[in-house]
Amino acid sequence: MTTPTTWLPPIPGLHRRDPGHWYWLGDVSFPVSVTGVLSVLKSDYAMDRIEATRATWEPRGNSCHRALELHLLLEHSGPWPGGLADEATEMVELMQGDYVHWIAPLVTHDRWSQVQVIASERPTCCLRRKVAGTFDVAFLDPVMPPSPLRPQWVTGPARVLADLKSLGAAVAKWRRAGARDWSELAEVPADTAAARLSGGHVEIRATRSSAWDPLMPAPALLLTAGDAAELKVSRPSAYSTAAQLGGYHSLEHHGPARNWYDYGQTIWARPGQTTFSPLYSVEEMRLAWAGAWATWKARAAEPGFV
């Protein structure tokens, strides 16, 4: 396929081999990716938890990322020679799959009608530091002012580099009032009242059994009229992605691409809701990435990192 001229041209010769996410630029291999560098910021416990829950988050994340990539190709990339029939079929399958509650709000968000997308699932690299990676999306925002750090050779609307993260559904636990142990429910569907609770403890007294229906799937709680129970709901929290965005910003700016971005942004996909984070400034991204890189370089066994 030929990349539409409205999108950033790919870096000639750069390719990625999956599932290991190994990058090559011609005959040059890259010993680490942005994700690999950031792993030094996680504790052993966090890494163990990531591996232990991989079967839950990995298929969800892969489906959301693929759906966003296909949506941007189909709706925002302009005409492709030969068409995108296979991609359209795959998109329909994803919209009918297990993660539609994440995907539908993501691809129908109003934000996509307000910006001009210029890249999706874009591999990039830096030969000087021997790092590569793939970021999720870049777009032009005609409303935002450009960064005061923007180089003179960059023109046009503000340029935003964004990363997509998917978060799990809310999880609820309950117990009869006065009981010691909590019983965990399955993931709470996005369209229930329990999923919209912010967390903490809530004591609810059911005046009739149907009073529980809006909160969670019946017959999860076997309560009768007059019974009292406590409900505890937790929602996965957003976190800073400044270091990851800073890594991609550095690769794009200092690598062969020589692309500039005025801001970074995180796209949070939850069941029933997609939100765009506040913008990260260039300074925030650079500082966070510099800290991650310094930690990685100090621990790396691979010689030659600068």
DAVEN-V857315 format. One record per residue. N is the residue number from 1. PHI is phi in degrees with one decimal (NA if undefined). PSI is psi in degrees with one decimal (NA if undefined). OMEGA is omega in degrees with one decimal (* if undefined). Layout:
[[N & PHI & PSI & OMEGA] [N & PHI & PSI & OMEGA]]
This chain:
[[1 & NA & 150.6 & 175.5] [2 & -100.8 & 129.2 & -178.4] [3 & -69.2 & 132.4 & 177.0] [4 & -57.2 & 144.0 & -174.5] [5 & -67.7 & -17.9 & 178.5] [6 & -75.7 & -14.6 & -179.8] [7 & -97.5 & 159.2 & 177.2] [8 & -63.0 & 135.0 & 178.5] [9 & -69.1 & 144.5 & 178.0] [10 & -67.1 & 158.0 & 174.3] [11 & -74.3 & 117.8 & -175.8] [12 & -56.9 & 128.4 & 175.5] [13 & 86.8 & -9.2 & -178.7] [14 & -83.6 & 127.7 & 177.5] [15 & -146.2 & 160.2 & -178.0] [16 & -121.3 & 139.1 & 176.5] [17 & -109.3 & 123.8 & 179.3] [18 & -102.5 & 161.3 & 7.9] [19 & -86.8 & -1.2 & -176.9] [20 & -78.6 & -8.1 & -178.3] [21 & 56.2 & 49.7 & 174.9] [22 & -94.4 & 137.4 & -174.9] [23 & -112.3 & 144.4 & 174.0] [24 & -134.1 & 144.4 & 169.7] [25 & -122.0 & 97.5 & -170.5] [26 & 65.8 & -119.5 & 178.1] [27 & -96.6 & 1.2 & -178.3] [28 & -90.0 & 125.2 & 176.2] [29 & -100.8 & 155.2 & -179.5] [30 & -112.3 & 119.4 & -174.6] [31 & -72.7 & -14.0 & -178.0] [32 & -149.6 & 151.4 & 175.7] [33 & -107.8 & 171.7 & 175.5] [34 & -57.8 & -42.7 & 178.7] [35 & -61.0 & -40.7 & 178.3] [36 & -62.9 & -40.9 & 177.3] [37 & -61.6 & -44.1 & -176.0] [38 & -68.9 & -17.3 & -179.3] [39 & -62.8 & -23.1 & -179.7] [40 & -70.5 & -15.0 & 179.7] [41 & -85.0 & -6.8 & -177.4] [42 & -101.1 & 142.5 & 177.9] [43 & -74.1 & 165.2 & 176.3] [44 & -59.6 & -38.8 & 178.7] [45 & -62.1 & -45.0 & -179.9] [46 & -62.6 & -41.6 & 179.1] [47 & -65.6 & -38.0 & 176.8] [48 & -63.6 & -40.2 & 179.4] [49 & -66.9 & -38.2 & 178.2] [50 & -60.9 & -45.4 & -180.0] [51 & -68.2 & -37.8 & -177.4] [52 & -67.4 & -28.5 & -177.5] [53 & -106.0 & 12.7 & -176.4] [54 & -56.5 & -39.6 & -177.6] [55 & -62.6 & -21.3 & 178.6] [56 & -88.5 & -51.4 & -171.1] [57 & -84.5 & -28.1 & -174.3] [58 & -67.0 & -50.4 & 178.8] [59 & -64.4 & -34.0 & 176.8] [60 & -65.5 & -47.4 & 179.8] [61 & -64.0 & -43.0 & 178.8] [62 & -61.3 & -41.9 & -178.9] [63 & -66.3 & -43.1 & 179.9] [64 & -65.2 & -43.2 & 179.9] [65 & -64.9 & -43.1 & 179.9] [66 & -65.7 & -40.5 & 179.7] [67 & -63.1 & -42.2 & 178.8] [68 & -65.5 & -42.3 & 178.2] [69 & -59.3 & -46.9 & -179.6] [70 & -65.1 & -41.4 & 179.2] [71 & -60.4 & -44.6 & -179.0] [72 & -67.8 & -36.4 & 176.2] [73 & -64.9 & -45.1 & -174.3] [74 & -74.7 & -34.7 & -171.4] [75 & -108.5 & -19.3 & -169.6] [76 & -128.6 & -3.7 & -173.0] [77 & -97.0 & -4.3 & -176.9] [78 & 84.1 & -178.6 & -177.3] [79 & -69.2 & 140.0 & 174.4] [80 & -111.6 & 133.2 & 175.5] [81 & -57.8 & 128.0 & -179.7] [82 & 89.4 & -10.6 & 177.9] [83 & 79.0 & 179.7 & -176.8] [84 & -132.5 & 48.8 & -176.3] [85 & -62.6 & -44.6 & -179.4] [86 & -64.5 & -39.7 & 179.3] [87 & -65.8 & -39.0 & 178.4] [88 & -63.4 & -40.4 & 177.9] [89 & -64.1 & -42.8 & 179.0] [90 & -63.6 & -37.9 & 179.0] [91 & -63.9 & -41.4 & 177.6] [92 & -60.5 & -41.3 & -179.8] [93 & -64.3 & -40.7 & 178.3] [94 & -65.5 & -37.1 & 179.5] [95 & -70.6 & -13.0 & 177.2] [96 & -108.3 & 6.4 & -173.7] [97 & -92.9 & -166.0 & -173.9] [98 & -68.8 & -19.6 & -172.2] [99 & -114.2 & 26.7 & -179.0] [100 & -61.7 & -31.0 & -179.7] [101 & -68.2 & -22.9 & 173.0] [102 & -86.0 & -43.5 & -170.3] [103 & -73.3 & -43.4 & -175.5] [104 & -58.3 & -49.5 & 177.8] [105 & -65.7 & -27.8 & -179.1] [106 & -68.6 & -49.2 & -173.7] [107 & -83.2 & -14.6 & 179.4] [108 & -103.4 & 8.1 & -177.4] [109 & -63.3 & 142.3 & -178.8] [110 & -60.8 & -24.5 & -176.4] [111 & -57.1 & -35.1 & -176.0] [112 & -68.2 & -20.8 & 176.7] [113 & -86.1 & -6.3 & -176.1] [114 & -104.1 & -8.0 & -175.4] [115 & -129.6 & 166.9 & 174.0] [116 & -111.4 & 111.7 & -178.5] [117 & -73.9 & 135.1 & -179.1] [118 & -122.6 & -5.0 & 178.1] [119 & -162.6 & 148.7 & 176.4] [120 & -146.7 & 130.9 & -178.0] [121 & 47.1 & 60.9 & -173.0] [122 & -97.9 & 114.6 & 172.6] [123 & -71.1 & 142.2 & 179.3] [124 & -150.0 & 169.1 & -174.5] [125 & -161.5 & 167.4 & 172.6] [126 & -134.9 & 116.8 & -178.4] [127 & -71.5 & -29.9 & -177.2] [128 & -66.1 & -45.6 & -179.3] [129 & -96.5 & -4.4 & 178.6] [130 & 58.7 & 48.9 & 179.2] [131 & -126.2 & 144.0 & 176.4] [132 & -136.4 & 171.2 & 178.4] [133 & 177.9 & 172.8 & 178.7] [134 & -129.7 & 122.1 & 176.9] [135 & -101.4 & 162.7 & -166.0] [136 & -82.9 & -42.2 & -175.3] [137 & -162.3 & 149.7 & 170.6] [138 & -135.7 & 145.0 & -179.0] [139 & -151.0 & 163.5 & 175.9] [140 & -99.2 & 134.3 & 179.1] [141 & -118.6 & 107.8 & -175.9] [142 & -71.8 & -11.1 & -176.9] [143 & -89.9 & -38.3 & -176.9] [144 & -73.2 & 141.9 & 174.7] [145 & -75.2 & 147.5 & 177.4] [146 & -62.4 & 158.0 & 177.3] [147 & -66.4 & 142.3 & 175.5] [148 & -65.5 & -14.6 & 178.0] [149 & -90.8 & 1.7 & -178.2] [150 & -60.7 & 130.9 & 177.4] [151 & -65.2 & 157.1 & -176.9] [152 & -65.4 & -25.2 & -177.3] [153 & -78.5 & -6.7 & 179.5] [154 & -94.9 & 131.8 & -179.6] [155 & -129.8 & 171.4 & 175.1] [156 & 91.6 & -172.7 & -177.5] [157 & -62.9 & 166.5 & 176.8] [158 & -58.2 & 141.4 & -177.1] [159 & -111.5 & 128.8 & -174.8] [160 & -121.3 & 131.0 & 175.1] [161 & -104.9 & 126.2 & -172.2] [162 & -128.0 & 151.2 & 178.6] [163 & -125.4 & 138.0 & -179.0] [164 & -97.2 & 132.4 & 173.8] [165 & -128.2 & 136.5 & 174.7] [166 & -106.1 & 140.1 & -179.8] [167 & -119.3 & 149.6 & -178.9] [168 & -71.4 & 169.0 & 176.8] [169 & -72.3 & 165.8 & 174.3] [170 & -64.0 & 147.6 & 177.7] [171 & -118.0 & 132.8 & -177.2] [172 & -115.5 & 142.2 & 170.6] [173 & -124.4 & 150.0 & -179.2] [174 & -142.9 & 158.9 & 172.5] [175 & -155.0 & 153.1 & 173.9] [176 & -65.4 & 145.4 & -178.7] [177 & -54.4 & 128.1 & 179.6] [178 & 89.9 & -11.0 & 179.3] [179 & -74.5 & 159.8 & -177.4] [180 & -88.5 & -44.7 & -171.0] [181 & -97.2 & 148.5 & 176.6] [182 & -97.2 & 145.4 & 173.1] [183 & -110.5 & 130.9 & -176.7] [184 & -91.2 & 133.8 & 173.7] [185 & -88.1 & 168.5 & 171.8] [186 & -67.8 & 173.2 & 176.8] [187 & -54.1 & 135.1 & -174.8] [188 & -79.6 & 126.8 & 178.6] [189 & -56.5 & 149.0 & -173.6] [190 & -65.8 & -23.6 & -173.9] [191 & -95.9 & 15.2 & 177.3] [192 & -101.1 & 157.6 & 179.6] [193 & -63.1 & -34.4 & -179.3] [194 & -60.4 & -35.6 & -179.3] [195 & -67.1 & -20.2 & -178.2] [196 & -94.6 & -4.3 & 175.9] [197 & -71.4 & 147.3 & -175.5] [198 & -85.2 & -8.9 & -179.5] [199 & 120.1 & -178.3 & -178.2] [200 & 86.5 & -169.2 & -177.7] [201 & -100.5 & 138.1 & 176.0] [202 & -133.7 & 124.1 & 176.2] [203 & -97.7 & 126.8 & -176.6] [204 & -127.0 & 132.5 & 176.0] [205 & -109.0 & 120.8 & -177.7] [206 & -82.3 & 123.2 & 175.4] [207 & -85.1 & -18.0 & 173.4] [208 & -156.5 & 157.6 & -173.7] [209 & -61.5 & -33.1 & -177.6] [210 & -69.9 & -10.4 & 179.4] [211 & -64.3 & -20.0 & 179.8] [212 & -83.9 & -16.0 & -172.6] [213 & -56.1 & -44.7 & -178.9] [214 & -69.4 & -18.6 & -174.8] [215 & -85.3 & -40.5 & -176.3] [216 & -161.5 & 164.0 & -173.8] [217 & -63.4 & 123.2 & 172.0] [218 & -74.5 & 147.1 & 4.4] [219 & -101.3 & 49.7 & -176.7] [220 & -57.7 & -37.9 & 179.2] [221 & -109.4 & 117.7 & -178.3] [222 & -90.9 & 72.6 & -178.5] [223 & -112.0 & 146.8 & 176.3] [224 & -111.5 & 173.0 & -177.7] [225 & -55.6 & 131.2 & 178.3] [226 & 92.2 & -15.4 & 177.7] [227 & -68.0 & 147.9 & 177.1] [228 & -117.7 & 143.2 & 179.4] [229 & -147.4 & 157.3 & 174.5] [230 & -103.9 & 140.4 & 179.3] [231 & -120.3 & 129.8 & 179.0] [232 & -123.1 & 120.0 & -176.4] [233 & -120.2 & 131.8 & 176.6] [234 & -122.5 & 142.6 & 177.9] [235 & -121.7 & 134.1 & 176.0] [236 & -56.6 & 138.2 & -174.0] [237 & -97.7 & 150.2 & 171.9] [238 & -72.2 & 161.1 & -178.4] [239 & -147.9 & 170.8 & -178.0] [240 & -74.5 & 132.8 & 173.8] [241 & -115.9 & 21.2 & -175.8] [242 & -59.6 & -39.9 & -178.1] [243 & -66.2 & -42.1 & 179.1] [244 & -64.9 & -46.4 & 177.8] [245 & -62.9 & -37.3 & 177.7] [246 & -64.4 & -35.0 & 176.4] [247 & -62.9 & -47.5 & 179.1] [248 & -65.6 & -38.2 & 177.8] [249 & -60.5 & -43.2 & -179.5] [250 & -65.1 & -44.5 & 179.5] [251 & -61.2 & -43.4 & -178.4] [252 & -68.9 & -38.8 & -175.1] [253 & -78.7 & -40.1 & -174.6] [254 & -100.0 & -8.6 & -179.7] [255 & -91.2 & -166.5 & -177.5] [256 & -61.7 & -25.6 & -175.5] [257 & -68.7 & -39.1 & -177.0] [258 & 54.3 & 48.8 & 176.1] [259 & -104.5 & 149.4 & -179.1] [260 & -118.3 & 146.1 & 174.3] [261 & -133.3 & 136.6 & -177.4] [262 & -82.5 & -25.2 & -176.4] [263 & -148.3 & 162.9 & 168.7] [264 & -118.3 & 156.1 & -179.3] [265 & -153.8 & 145.5 & 176.8] [266 & -106.6 & 136.3 & 175.8] [267 & -105.1 & 116.8 & -177.3] [268 & -101.5 & 115.6 & 178.8] [269 & -102.6 & 115.8 & 175.3] [270 & -118.0 & 163.3 & 175.2] [271 & -64.8 & 119.7 & 179.6] [272 & 85.8 & -1.8 & -175.3] [273 & -158.5 & 135.2 & 170.3] [274 & -122.1 & 133.2 & 177.9] [275 & -129.3 & 150.1 & 175.4] [276 & -106.3 & 128.9 & -177.0] [277 & -69.1 & 164.2 & 166.9] [278 & -56.9 & 154.4 & -177.8] [279 & -72.6 & 139.6 & 170.8] [280 & -90.6 & 137.0 & 176.2] [281 & -79.6 & 165.6 & 176.5] [282 & -59.9 & -41.0 & -179.9] [283 & -61.2 & -44.2 & 179.4] [284 & -61.4 & -44.1 & -178.5] [285 & -66.9 & -44.5 & -179.3] [286 & -61.3 & -45.3 & -177.7] [287 & -64.1 & -44.2 & -178.9] [288 & -65.4 & -42.6 & 178.9] [289 & -67.1 & -38.8 & 179.1] [290 & -60.1 & -40.3 & 177.9] [291 & -64.9 & -43.5 & 178.8] [292 & -64.6 & -42.5 & -177.9] [293 & -66.5 & -40.4 & 179.3] [294 & -62.7 & -39.8 & 178.5] [295 & -66.6 & -43.0 & 179.0] [296 & -62.9 & -46.9 & -176.8] [297 & -60.8 & -36.3 & -179.7] [298 & -68.6 & -26.7 & -176.4] [299 & -102.4 & -13.1 & -171.5] [300 & -67.4 & 133.6 & 174.6] [301 & -84.2 & -21.5 & -179.7] [302 & -70.4 & 122.7 & -179.8] [303 & -75.3 & 158.0 & 170.0] [304 & 99.6 & -1.4 & 179.1] [305 & -73.1 & 141.7 & -178.6] [306 & -116.9 & NA & *]]
